[in-house]
């Protein structure tokens, strides 16, 4: 039996923390008829709807046996939607005629939009599709009533809300009932937190300690296997279609958390016999028949509670499923379930890391933009320092030895992306599951707005609040009251204070800790509190807008986001750096604070997005308006304290050569007057500002250069220009004083000019000129517009190459009707030098403008020459 320490974090300096009833008595624990250990504790990781049984189906992970326990709802819960009370006789009859109708119930809920209780008709159905599964509204129950609420929520989410189930948390199964297991946190930790939040309102304290109870609970180490497959392709560079699955699976590699590595290889007549012994620690098995090999893959997958892939939704699992069908393997012997977009497993759960790392919020806030694109090679190189093996020939032309090395590397790095840094990614997924109330699969496949929406919906149900309809929100709350200064924006955004041009040394950047979440909390901003229905609240206006905010009630967004913000800033972020704690505790606390950061940084923007179910423009507009107010007042106060402010942008101000006493006094004022923490975020050796807003560079004491925007390092920038850009950046990082600025400028001019001359003489290799952009969807899905990389992909397809979603397209800018040509089909002589110089100028000017250098002057071109220079080609 596994020891408790193998999956519970313990503070080595304290008594052991345990979950109530977590340890089993001994190896002879009795099992029920259904095979469940009576004293076992499980972690709830997945929820779905079982159409055959017409019930919610939950998957629970047993950290002792490393197996999945499946549990079906036994509470007689059914799908439903809400409608006005009472329904007219004709509406009732229309609903009753529907074959999926079950019964009516009268319910009372609190309507937050009008601050009152309302009676509603609860229409209960036999299955989810009856509520709203048909493409035709007339065939849905929701289409048979004049107005309906909560009819578009996925059933298993609805079930989670109603049962107040906590995803990612421990449970027991007693007499086939799902019982939550309460974790007893350390009393001294509770007392420390209590002291930190003693000044908070009681409502916030209640939420803070609910989150604390949820996030402090120990987590298991998940047993899992990473899978990668290789498919034969008769045409070089053509990726087989996973939906057709016409070609053979020639290899599969599997790496698991038990330390085992296995490669399954299909024997092929055109290749010699096995070549030499397998690499150490690697189990290689050859198969004469593809069907046998695929059955073995299925057998292995069915032994693991979690299967990890990289783009397995679109390729690996999808291909295996369709290939198995082509080989006439019976449906009930295929452990994979396929939908239009996802590939799931009958037994365990499937985590597709491609979708997880593609999530913009994960990229920015969890991994600080460390990877520049979400290919397996780039993500792995950036996060674990090891990428794919570079192919010397197409997959189908590799010998056995080369194929084994290539495919096992893909499985290895896929697995290591879940195991590096003390299993950071697995912990991050579980923490986000707990916060968002979503199953692990949904967390890895959905965006942050869905996480926040699900959290909000779950809280509505817990409080017995009616979830408002989007159309009602739009009608009642109206539109923005400010005008955007940026085209396409719906309201005025953050303030940006004009910078003081030049080079400035000894610069500190003061930053509001979680500015927008702080504003949402301090100003009680939520869809129901902004422009609330109370006349007496209309005097409590929001600066810079015509909106007002409620004085009677605390907003649900203010409570949820504010409590999460306080917990991150006051507890988890400081403790993640506390060296007095064990490394395992610090690691877990760092995961939590990163998870909270991901949620919090999106909490303001979602209300200004029309795709968000609780879209409410006045909330987003009010948040931005208070942000402008806060930064303006802070700059005024800084000036009164004798602090020179060089620049201000959104949530931070750049100040010059200030004393510690001045900074402390400003921070104290901010806490008392604005209710927001102002702290030193960065210290630069020097900063260079141009006349343009949002265009500066700062150099840290260690020589690292921080450039606002940093286009030069974006993933699609050609290698030759990335190198030039980096040389310029490195030169700036070497500047130690004002006296060295001019010599650095001269060196930079030489670097740029040399690169230009080499480009003009066509001395760069073709690969150095290549732009690389990912195909985010299949070619046929690009209908309205055809970006350059898609045009290149179309040329590849016409040349007989298959291009799939998620593939990086490398192309050269040329002078043809498309303006581009795929790298595989182009030559250096075809490169359109005018376009490359133009792109070179646009990329480097973000730095050159800041340091006072004109790109054209470096080239020694007059304005006329700049326009006509390409005639010399």
C-alpha positions in Angstrom: 0.0 0.0 0.0 1.3 3.5 -0.8 2.3 5.7 2.1 0.3 8.8 2.7 3.3 11.0 2.1 3.4 9.9 -1.6 0.4 12.0 -2.4 -0.2 14.4 0.4 2.0 17.4 1.0 3.3 17.5 4.5 5.1 20.3 6.4 8.1 18.5 7.8 8.3 21.0 10.7 4.8 20.2 11.9 2.7 17.3 12.9 1.5 15.3 10.0 -1.7 16.6 8.4 -4.3 14.1 7.4 -7.7 13.9 5.8 -10.4 12.6 7.9 -10.5 8.8 7.2 -7.9 9.1 4.5 -5.7 6.3 5.5 -7.0 2.7 5.2 -6.8 0.4 8.1 -4.8 -2.3 6.4 -4.5 -4.3 3.2 -7.6 -6.4 4.1 -10.2 -3.6 3.8 -13.5 -5.0 2.8 -15.0 -4.3 -0.6 -18.6 -3.8 -1.4 -20.3 -5.8 -4.1 -19.5 -3.1 -6.6 -15.8 -3.4 -5.7 -15.5 -0.1 -3.8 -13.2 0.0 -0.8 -15.4 1.1 2.1 -12.7 3.2 3.8 -11.2 4.7 0.6 -10.9 8.4 -0.3 -11.2 9.4 -3.9 -10.6 12.6 -5.8 -13.4 13.8 -8.1 -11.8 14.6 -11.5 -14.4 14.2 -14.1 -18.2 14.6 -14.7 -20.2 13.8 -17.8 -23.7 12.7 -18.8 -24.4 9.0 -19.6 -27.1 8.9 -22.2 -27.9 5.2 -21.8 -28.5 5.5 -18.1 -29.8 9.0 -18.3 -27.7 10.0 -15.3 -24.7 12.0 -14.3 -21.5 9.9 -14.5 -18.6 10.9 -12.2 -15.0 9.6 -12.4 -13.1 9.5 -9.1 -9.4 8.9 -8.8 -8.2 6.5 -6.0 -4.6 7.6 -5.1 -3.9 4.4 -3.3 -4.8 1.9 -6.1 -4.2 4.5 -8.9 -7.5 3.5 -10.5 -10.7 5.2 -11.6 -13.9 4.6 -9.7 -17.1 5.4 -11.7 -20.1 6.6 -9.8 -23.6 7.2 -11.2 -26.0 9.7 -9.7 -28.6 8.0 -7.4 -30.4 11.2 -6.3 -33.0 11.2 -9.2 -31.6 14.5 -10.5 -32.9 15.5 -13.9 -32.3 18.2 -16.5 -34.5 21.3 -16.3 -35.0 24.9 -17.3 -36.9 27.7 -15.8 -39.9 29.7 -17.2 -42.3 32.3 -15.9 -44.9 31.4 -13.3 -47.6 30.7 -14.1 -47.4 29.4 -17.6 -50.5 29.9 -19.7 -52.6 26.8 -20.4 -51.5 26.8 -24.1 -47.8 26.9 -23.1 -48.2 24.1 -20.5 -50.0 21.9 -23.1 -47.2 22.6 -25.7 -44.5 21.6 -23.2 -46.5 18.5 -22.0 -46.7 17.2 -25.6 -42.9 17.0 -25.9 -41.8 13.4 -25.6 -38.9 14.4 -23.2 -41.2 16.3 -20.7 -41.2 14.9 -17.2 -43.1 17.3 -14.9 -43.6 20.9 -13.7 -42.5 22.3 -10.3 -43.1 25.7 -8.7 -39.8 27.2 -7.4 -38.8 30.5 -5.8 -35.5 32.2 -6.6 -33.8 35.5 -5.9 -33.6 37.7 -9.0 -30.4 39.8 -8.6 -31.3 42.2 -11.4 -34.4 43.5 -9.5 -33.3 42.6 -6.0 -36.4 40.6 -5.3 -37.7 37.0 -5.0 -39.6 35.6 -8.0 -41.8 32.5 -8.5 -40.8 30.4 -11.5 -41.9 27.3 -13.3 -39.3 24.6 -13.2 -39.7 22.4 -16.3 -38.1 19.0 -15.7 -37.1 16.8 -18.6 -36.1 13.2 -19.0 -32.9 14.0 -20.8 -30.7 17.1 -21.6 -31.5 17.0 -25.3 -35.1 17.6 -24.6 -34.3 20.9 -23.0 -32.2 22.3 -25.8 -30.4 19.7 -27.7 -32.1 20.1 -31.1 -30.9 22.5 -33.7 -34.5 23.7 -34.1 -35.8 25.8 -31.3 -39.4 24.6 -32.0 -38.3 21.1 -31.2 -36.8 22.1 -27.8 -38.7 22.5 -24.6 -37.1 25.9 -24.2 -38.6 26.9 -27.6 -42.1 26.1 -26.4 -42.3 28.7 -23.7 -42.2 32.5 -24.2 -39.1 33.0 -22.0 -36.7 30.6 -20.4 -33.8 30.8 -18.1 -30.8 28.4 -17.5 -31.7 26.3 -20.6 -28.3 26.3 -22.3 -26.1 25.0 -19.4 -24.5 21.6 -20.0 -26.3 19.0 -17.9 -23.3 17.8 -16.0 -22.4 21.4 -15.1 -26.0 21.9 -13.9 -25.6 18.7 -11.8 -22.4 19.9 -10.3 -24.0 23.2 -9.3 -27.1 21.6 -7.8 -25.2 19.0 -5.8 -22.6 21.6 -4.8 -19.9 19.2 -5.9 -16.3 20.3 -5.5 -14.3 19.2 -8.5 -10.7 18.1 -7.7 -11.6 17.5 -4.1 -11.6 14.3 -1.9 -14.8 12.2 -1.4 -15.8 9.0 0.2 -18.3 6.5 -1.2 -20.4 5.3 1.8 -23.3 3.0 1.0 -23.0 4.2 -2.6 -23.4 7.8 -1.5 -21.0 10.5 -2.4 -19.7 12.1 0.8 -17.3 15.0 0.8 -14.1 14.6 3.0 -13.3 17.6 5.1 -9.6 18.6 5.3 -8.5 19.9 8.7 -6.0 22.7 8.0 -3.4 23.6 10.6 -4.9 25.8 13.3 -1.9 28.1 13.3 -2.4 28.7 9.6 -6.0 29.6 10.1 -5.1 32.0 12.9 -2.4 33.6 10.7 -4.9 34.1 7.9 -7.5 35.3 10.4 -5.1 38.0 11.5 -4.3 39.1 8.0 -8.0 39.6 7.0 -9.3 40.8 10.4 -10.2 44.2 8.9 -12.3 42.7 6.1 -16.1 42.8 6.1 -17.7 39.6 7.4 -19.0 38.6 3.9 -15.5 38.7 2.4 -14.0 36.7 5.4 -16.6 34.0 4.8 -15.6 33.6 1.2 -11.8 33.8 2.0 -12.1 30.9 4.4 -14.2 28.9 2.0 -11.5 29.3 -0.6 -8.8 28.6 2.0 -10.5 25.3 2.9 -10.7 24.4 -0.8 -7.2 25.3 -1.8 -5.4 24.0 1.3 -6.7 20.5 0.8 -3.9 18.1 -0.2 -3.6 16.8 -3.7 -2.6 13.4 -5.1 0.2 12.5 -7.5 -1.7 11.3 -10.5 -0.6 8.1 -12.3 -0.7 8.7 -16.0 0.8 7.8 -19.4 1.8 9.9 -22.3 1.0 8.7 -25.8 2.4 9.5 -29.2 1.7 7.7 -32.5 3.4 7.7 -35.9 1.5 7.0 -39.1 2.8 5.8 -42.5 2.4 8.3 -45.3 3.1 7.3 -48.9 3.6 11.0 -49.9 6.5 12.9 -48.3 5.4 15.7 -45.9 1.7 14.7 -46.1 0.0 14.3 -42.7 -2.6 11.5 -42.9 -6.2 12.6 -42.3 -7.3 11.3 -38.8 -10.9 11.2 -39.8 -10.2 8.9 -42.7 -7.4 7.0 -41.1 -6.5 5.2 -44.3 -2.8 4.6 -43.6 -1.2 2.2 -41.1 -0.1 3.2 -37.6 3.5 2.2 -37.7 4.6 3.1 -34.2 3.3 4.1 -30.8 5.4 5.3 -27.9 4.2 5.4 -24.2 5.9 6.9 -21.2 4.3 6.6 -17.8 4.6 7.9 -14.3 5.9 4.5 -13.1 9.1 5.2 -14.9 8.4 2.8 -17.8 9.0 3.6 -21.5 7.6 1.5 -24.3 7.6 1.6 -28.1 5.3 -0.6 -30.2 6.6 -1.0 -33.8 4.8 -2.4 -36.8 7.0 -4.7 -38.9 7.2 -3.6 -42.6 8.6 -5.5 -45.5 10.6 -2.6 -46.9 12.7 -2.4 -43.7 15.4 -4.6 -42.5 15.0 -6.7 -39.3 15.3 -5.0 -36.0 18.5 -3.1 -35.8 20.6 -3.7 -32.7 19.5 -3.6 -29.0 16.9 -1.1 -27.8 18.1 1.9 -25.9 18.6 1.3 -22.1 15.4 1.5 -20.1 13.2 1.2 -23.2 10.9 -1.7 -23.9 10.5 -2.2 -27.7 7.9 -4.7 -29.1 7.5 -5.6 -32.7 4.2 -6.6 -34.2 3.4 -8.5 -37.4 -0.2 -7.3 -37.5 -1.4 -3.7 -37.1 -4.6 -4.8 -35.4 -2.7 -6.6 -32.7 -0.6 -3.5 -32.0 -3.6 -1.2 -31.8 -5.3 -3.6 -29.4 -2.2 -3.5 -27.2 -2.3 0.3 -27.3 -5.9 0.2 -26.2 -5.1 -2.2 -23.4 -2.3 0.0 -22.1 -4.5 3.1 -22.3 -7.3 1.3 -20.3 -4.9 0.6 -17.5 -4.2 4.3 -16.7 -6.6 6.8 -15.1 -5.1 9.7 -17.1 -3.8 9.7 -20.7 -1.8 12.7 -21.8 -1.2 13.7 -25.5 -0.1 16.6 -27.5 -2.9 17.4 -30.0 -4.5 14.0 -29.3 -8.0 15.5 -29.6 -7.3 16.3 -33.2 -4.9 13.5 -34.2 -3.5 10.7 -32.0 -6.7 9.4 -30.3 -8.9 10.4 -33.2 -6.7 8.5 -35.7 -6.6 5.4 -33.4 -10.4 5.4 -33.1 -11.0 5.7 -36.8 -8.2 3.3 -37.7 -9.6 0.7 -35.3 -13.0 1.1 -37.0 -11.4 0.6 -40.4 -9.8 -2.6 -39.1 -13.2 -3.8 -38.0 -12.4 -3.8 -34.3 -15.8 -3.9 -32.5 -17.0 -0.6 -31.1 -17.2 -1.9 -27.6 -13.5 -2.8 -27.7 -12.4 0.7 -28.6 -11.8 2.7 -25.4 -12.0 6.0 -27.1 -15.0 8.3 -27.6 -15.0 10.9 -30.4 -17.0 14.1 -30.7 -16.8 16.8 -33.3 -13.9 18.6 -31.4 -12.8 16.3 -28.6 -11.4 12.8 -28.0 -12.2 11.3 -24.7 -11.8 7.9 -23.0 -14.3 5.5 -21.7 -12.3 4.5 -18.6 -9.9 7.3 -17.7 -9.6 11.0 -18.7 -7.7 12.5 -21.6 -5.6 15.6 -21.2 -4.6 17.3 -24.4 -1.6 19.5 -23.5 -1.8 21.3 -26.9 -5.1 22.9 -26.0 -3.9 23.7 -22.5 -0.7 25.5 -23.6 -2.7 27.2 -26.4 -4.7 29.0 -23.8 -3.6 32.6 -23.9 -4.1 33.2 -20.2 -2.0 30.1 -19.4 0.7 31.4 -21.8 0.8 34.9 -20.3 0.1 34.5 -16.6 1.1 31.0 -15.8 4.3 30.8 -18.0 5.1 34.4 -18.5 5.2 34.0 -22.4 8.2 31.7 -22.1 7.2 29.8 -25.3 6.7 31.7 -28.5 4.3 29.3 -30.2 2.5 26.2 -28.9 4.1 23.5 -31.0 5.4 20.6 -28.9 9.0 21.4 -29.9 8.8 25.1 -28.9 6.9 24.5 -25.6 9.2 21.7 -24.6 12.3 23.6 -25.5 11.1 26.6 -23.6 9.9 24.9 -20.4 12.0 21.8 -20.0 15.0 22.6 -22.3 14.5 19.6 -24.5 12.6 19.4 -27.8 11.8 17.0 -30.6 14.4 15.1 -32.6 15.0 16.8 -35.9 14.0 14.5 -38.8 16.6 13.6 -41.4 13.9 12.1 -43.6 10.1 11.7 -43.7 8.7 9.4 -41.0 7.9 6.7 -43.5 11.5 6.5 -44.7 13.1 6.2 -41.2 14.6 2.8 -40.3 13.5 1.1 -37.1 16.2 2.6 -35.0 15.6 6.1 -36.1 11.8 5.7 -35.8 12.1 4.4 -32.2 14.4 7.3 -31.2 12.1 9.9 -32.8 8.8 8.6 -31.5 9.9 7.9 -27.9 11.3 11.5 -27.7 7.9 12.9 -28.5 6.3 10.8 -25.7 9.1 11.6 -23.3 8.8 15.4 -23.7 5.0 15.2 -23.6 5.2 13.4 -20.3 7.9 15.7 -18.9 5.7 18.7 -19.6 3.4 17.3 -16.9 6.2 16.3 -14.5 8.8 19.2 -14.6 9.1 21.6 -11.7 7.5 19.2 -9.2 4.6 18.3 -11.4 3.6 22.0 -11.9 1.2 21.5 -14.8 -0.8 18.7 -13.2 -1.1 20.7 -10.0 -2.0 23.8 -12.0 -4.8 21.9 -13.8 -6.2 20.5 -10.5 -6.0 23.9 -8.8 -7.9 25.6 -11.7 -10.4 22.8 -11.6 -11.1 23.5 -7.9 -11.5 27.2 -8.5 -13.6 27.0 -11.6 -15.7 24.0 -10.5 -14.9 22.3 -13.9 -13.8 18.8 -14.6 -10.1 18.5 -15.5 -10.8 17.8 -19.2 -12.8 21.0 -19.4 -10.2 23.1 -17.7 -7.6 22.1 -20.2 -9.9 22.6 -23.2 -11.8 25.8 -22.4 -10.7 29.4 -22.1 -10.6 31.6 -18.9 -13.9 33.2 -19.6 -15.6 29.8 -19.4 -13.8 29.2 -16.1 -15.1 32.4 -14.6 -18.6 31.9 -16.1 -18.8 28.4 -14.5 -17.6 29.7 -11.2 -20.2 32.5 -11.3 -23.0 30.1 -12.3 -22.1 27.6 -9.5 -22.3 30.4 -7.0 -25.7 31.6 -8.3 -27.1 28.1 -7.7 -25.5 27.8 -4.3 -27.2 31.0 -3.3 -30.5 30.1 -5.0 -30.1 33.1 -7.4 -31.7 33.2 -10.8 -28.9 33.2 -13.5 -29.9 36.2 -15.7 -30.3 36.0 -19.4 -27.8 37.9 -21.6 -30.6 39.8 -23.4 -32.1 41.0 -20.0 -28.7 42.2 -18.9 -28.2 44.2 -22.1 -31.7 45.7 -22.0 -31.5 46.7 -18.3 -27.9 47.8 -18.0 -27.5 49.7 -21.3 -24.3 50.6 -23.0 -21.2 52.6 -22.2 -21.2 56.2 -21.1 -17.6 57.0 -22.2 -16.1 57.2 -25.7 -13.1 55.1 -26.5 -10.0 56.8 -27.8 -9.1 53.5 -29.7 -11.1 52.5 -32.8 -13.1 49.3 -32.2 -13.2 49.6 -28.4 -16.6 50.0 -26.8 -15.6 52.3 -24.0 -12.6 54.4 -22.7 -9.9 52.1 -21.4 -6.9 52.6 -19.1 -5.0 55.8 -18.8 -1.5 56.2 -20.3 0.5 59.3 -19.1 2.8 60.9 -21.6 6.4 59.8 -21.0 9.4 62.1 -20.5 11.7 61.3 -23.4 15.3 60.4 -22.9 17.5 58.1 -20.9 16.8 57.9 -17.2 18.9 56.0 -14.7 17.8 54.5 -11.3 14.2 53.9 -12.1 11.6 52.1 -9.9 8.2 50.9 -11.2 5.4 51.0 -8.6 2.6 48.7 -9.4 -0.9 48.3 -7.9 -1.3 44.7 -6.7 -4.0 43.2 -8.9 -5.4 46.6 -9.8 -8.7 45.6 -11.5 -9.6 42.8 -9.1 -8.9 45.3 -6.3 -11.2 47.9 -7.9 -13.9 45.2 -8.4 -13.7 44.5 -4.7 -13.3 48.0 -3.3 -16.0 49.6 -5.5 -18.4 46.6 -5.1 -18.6 46.2 -8.9 -20.8 43.4 -10.3 -23.5 43.1 -13.0 -26.2 43.4 -10.4 -24.7 46.3 -8.3 -23.7 48.6 -11.2 -26.8 50.6 -12.2 -28.8 48.7 -9.5 -32.6 49.3 -9.2 -32.4 51.4 -6.0 -33.0 55.2 -6.3 -31.0 56.0 -3.2 -27.9 54.4 -4.8 -27.9 56.7 -7.8 -25.9 59.3 -5.9 -23.0 56.9 -5.4 -21.5 57.5 -8.9 -18.4 56.0 -10.4 -15.8 58.6 -11.4 -15.7 59.5 -15.0 -19.0 57.7 -15.9 -22.7 58.2 -15.5 -23.0 54.8 -13.7 -23.7 54.3 -10.0 -23.1 51.4 -7.7 -25.2 49.7 -5.1 -24.9 50.7 -1.4 -27.4 48.0 -0.1 -25.9 44.7 -1.3 -22.5 43.2 -1.9 -22.0 42.2 -5.5 -21.4 38.5 -6.3 -18.3 39.5 -8.5 -17.0 41.7 -5.8 -17.2 38.9 -3.2 -15.8 36.1 -5.4 -13.0 38.1 -7.2 -12.2 40.2 -4.1 -11.8 37.2 -1.8 -9.6 35.4 -4.4 -7.6 38.5 -4.8 -7.0 38.9 -1.1 -6.1 35.3 -0.6 -3.5 35.5 -3.4 -1.9 38.8 -2.3 -2.0 38.3 1.4 -1.5 34.5 1.8 -0.4 32.5 -1.2 2.0 34.8 -3.0 4.1 35.6 0.2 4.1 32.0 1.4 5.2 30.7 -2.0 8.5 32.6 -1.3 8.7 31.7 2.4 11.9 29.7 2.9 10.8 28.6 6.3 8.2 26.3 4.7 9.1 23.0 3.1 9.8 23.0 -0.6 6.7 20.9 -1.4 4.5 23.5 0.4 6.2 26.4 -1.4 5.7 24.6 -4.7 2.0 24.0 -4.0 1.5 27.6 -2.8 3.2 28.9 -6.0 0.9 26.8 -8.1 -2.1 28.2 -6.3 -1.0 31.8 -6.6 -0.3 31.3 -10.3 -3.8 29.8 -10.8 -5.4 32.7 -9.0 -3.4 35.1 -11.1 -4.7 33.5 -14.3 -8.3 33.9 -13.1 -7.9 37.3 -11.6 -6.3 38.9 -14.6 -9.3 38.0 -16.7 -11.9 38.9 -14.2 -12.4 42.4 -15.5 -12.2 41.8 -19.2 -14.8 39.1 -19.4 -17.6 41.6 -18.5 -16.7 43.6 -21.6 -16.8 40.6 -23.9 -20.1 39.9 -25.7 -19.4 36.2 -25.7 -19.5 36.1 -21.9 -22.9 35.0 -20.6 -22.9 37.7 -17.9 -21.6 40.4 -20.4 -22.3 43.8 -18.8 -20.5 46.7 -20.4 -21.0 49.1 -17.5 -19.0 46.8 -15.2 -16.0 46.7 -17.5 -16.3 50.5 -18.2 -16.6 51.3 -14.5 -13.6 49.2 -13.7 -11.4 51.0 -16.3 -12.8 54.4 -15.1 -11.8 53.7 -11.5 -8.4 52.6 -12.7 -7.9 55.9 -14.4 -9.0 57.7 -11.3 -6.6 55.7 -9.1 -3.5 56.3 -11.3 -4.3 60.0 -11.7 -4.7 60.5 -7.9 -1.5 58.5 -7.3 0.5 60.7 -9.6 -0.8 63.8 -8.0 0.1 62.5 -4.5 3.6 61.4 -5.8 4.2 64.9 -7.1 3.2 66.4 -3.7 5.8 64.2 -2.0 8.5 65.4 -4.4 8.6 62.2 -6.4 9.4 62.6 -10.1 7.0 60.6 -12.2 8.4 59.8 -15.6 5.5 57.7 -17.0 2.3 56.0 -16.1 0.5 53.2 -17.8 -2.7 51.4 -16.6 -1.6 50.1 -13.2 1.9 51.3 -12.7 4.0 54.5 -12.5 7.7 54.9 -13.3 9.5 57.1 -10.7 13.1 58.4 -10.7 15.7 58.2 -7.9 13.2 58.2 -5.0 14.0 57.4 -1.4 12.6 54.4 0.4 10.8 56.8 2.8 9.0 58.5 -0.1 7.9 55.2 -1.6 6.7 53.9 1.8 4.7 57.1 2.3 3.1 56.9 -1.1 2.2 53.2 -0.5 0.7 54.0 2.8 -1.4 56.7 1.3 -2.6 54.4 -1.4 -3.7 51.7 1.1 -5.6 54.3 3.2 -7.1 56.5 0.6 -7.7 54.1 -2.3 -7.9 50.8 -0.5 -5.2 49.3 -2.8 -1.7 48.1 -2.2 1.0 49.9 -4.1 4.4 48.1 -4.2 7.7 48.2 -6.0 7.4 45.8 -9.0 10.6 46.4 -10.9 13.8 48.3 -10.5 15.7 49.3 -13.7 19.3 50.3 -14.1 18.0 52.7 -16.7 14.9 53.3 -18.9 14.7 54.9 -22.4 11.5 56.7 -23.3 10.5 58.0 -26.7 7.7 60.6 -27.3 5.3 57.7 -28.0 3.2 56.1 -25.4 3.6 52.4 -24.6 7.0 52.5 -26.3 10.0 52.2 -24.0 12.8 49.9 -22.9 14.2 49.2 -19.5 17.4 47.5 -18.5 17.7 45.6 -15.3 20.8 45.5 -13.1 21.8 42.1 -14.6 21.6 43.4 -18.1 18.3 41.9 -19.1 16.4 44.2 -21.5 12.6 44.7 -21.2 11.1 46.1 -24.4 7.5 47.1 -24.5 5.8 45.0 -27.2 9.0 43.1 -28.2 7.9 42.3 -31.7 11.4 41.1 -32.5 10.9 38.0 -30.5 7.5 37.1 -31.8 7.2 33.6 -33.2 6.7 34.6 -36.8 9.8 36.8 -37.0 12.4 35.4 -39.4 15.6 34.1 -37.7 17.9 36.6 -39.4 15.9 39.5 -37.9 15.5 37.8 -34.5 19.3 37.6 -34.4 19.8 41.2 -35.4 17.2 42.3 -32.8 18.9 40.3 -30.1 22.3 41.8 -30.9 20.8 45.3 -30.5 19.2 44.2 -27.2 22.4 42.8 -25.9 24.3 46.0 -26.7 21.8 48.0 -24.7 22.1 45.6 -21.8 25.9 46.4 -21.6 25.3 50.1 -21.0 26.2 51.0 -17.4 26.2 54.8 -17.4 25.0 57.8 -19.3 28.5 58.2 -20.8 28.2 54.8 -22.6 24.8 55.6 -24.3 26.3 57.2 -27.4 28.9 54.5 -28.0 26.1 51.9 -27.7 24.1 53.8 -30.4 27.1 53.7 -32.8 27.5 50.0 -32.3 23.7 49.4 -32.9 23.9 51.4 -36.1 26.7 49.1 -37.3 24.7 46.0 -36.4 21.6 47.1 -38.3 23.5 48.3 -41.3 25.5 45.0 -41.6 22.3 43.0 -41.4 20.7 45.2 -44.1 23.7 44.8 -46.5 23.8 41.0 -46.0 20.0 40.9 -46.8 20.4 43.1 -49.9 23.2 40.8 -51.2 21.0 37.7 -50.5 23.7 36.2 -48.3 21.2 34.8 -45.8 20.1 31.2 -46.0 16.6 30.5 -47.1 15.7 29.1 -43.6 16.9 32.4 -42.1 14.3 34.3 -44.1 11.4 32.1 -43.2 8.3 33.4 -41.3 6.6 30.7 -39.2 2.9 30.9 -38.3 0.7 28.2 -36.9 -2.5 26.9 -38.6 -5.0 27.3 -35.8 -7.8 25.6 -37.8 -8.1 23.5 -41.0 -7.5 25.2 -44.3 -11.2 24.9 -45.3 -12.3 26.8 -42.2 -10.6 30.0 -43.5 -13.5 31.5 -45.5 -13.8 35.3 -44.9 -10.1 36.0 -44.9 -7.0 34.2 -46.1 -3.9 35.2 -44.1 -0.4 34.8 -45.7 0.4 31.6 -43.9 -2.9 30.1 -45.1 -2.0 31.0 -48.7 1.3 29.2 -48.3 -0.5 26.2 -46.8 -2.8 26.2 -49.8 0.2 26.1 -52.1 1.6 23.1 -50.1 -1.7 21.4 -50.5 -1.8 21.9 -54.2 1.7 20.4 -54.4 0.4 17.2 -52.8 1.2 18.0 -49.1 -1.4 17.5 -46.4 -1.6 20.4 -43.9 -3.3 20.0 -40.5 -4.5 22.2 -37.7 -1.7 23.0 -35.3 1.0 22.7 -37.9 3.6 25.5 -38.3 3.7 26.9 -41.8 7.1 28.2 -42.9 7.0 30.7 -45.8 9.0 33.3 -47.7 7.8 36.7 -48.8 8.0 36.7 -52.6 6.7 38.9 -55.5 3.8 36.8 -56.8 0.1 37.1 -56.7 -0.1 35.5 -53.2 2.9 37.5 -51.9 4.3 34.3 -50.2 5.7 30.9 -51.0 6.2 27.9 -48.8 9.7 27.3 -47.6 9.7 23.9 -49.2 8.9 25.4 -52.7 10.9 28.6 -52.6 14.5 29.8 -53.2 16.6 32.7 -51.9 16.5 34.4 -55.3 12.7 34.7 -55.1 12.7 36.6 -51.8 11.1 40.0 -52.1 13.8 42.2 -50.5 11.6 45.3 -50.4 9.1 43.5 -48.2 11.9 42.2 -46.0 13.5 45.6 -45.5 10.0 47.0 -44.7 9.5 44.3 -42.1 13.0 44.8 -40.8 12.3 48.5 -40.3 8.9 48.0 -38.6 10.5 45.5 -36.1 13.6 47.4 -35.2 12.0 50.8 -35.0 10.3 50.0 -31.7 13.8 50.1 -30.2 15.5 52.6 -32.6 12.8 55.2 -32.0 13.2 54.9 -28.3 17.0 55.5 -28.4 16.7 58.3 -31.0 17.9 56.6 -34.2 16.2 56.7 -37.6 16.3 53.4 -39.5 16.5 55.1 -42.9 19.5 57.2 -41.7 21.4 54.0 -40.8 20.9 52.8 -44.3 22.1 56.2 -45.6 18.9 56.6 -47.7 17.1 59.8 -48.5 13.3 59.7 -48.6 13.3 59.3 -52.4 15.9 56.5 -52.2 13.8 54.8 -49.5 10.9 54.8 -52.0 12.9 53.7 -55.0 15.8 51.7 -53.7 14.3 48.4 -54.9 14.6 49.4 -58.5 18.3 48.4 -58.2 17.3 44.8 -57.8 
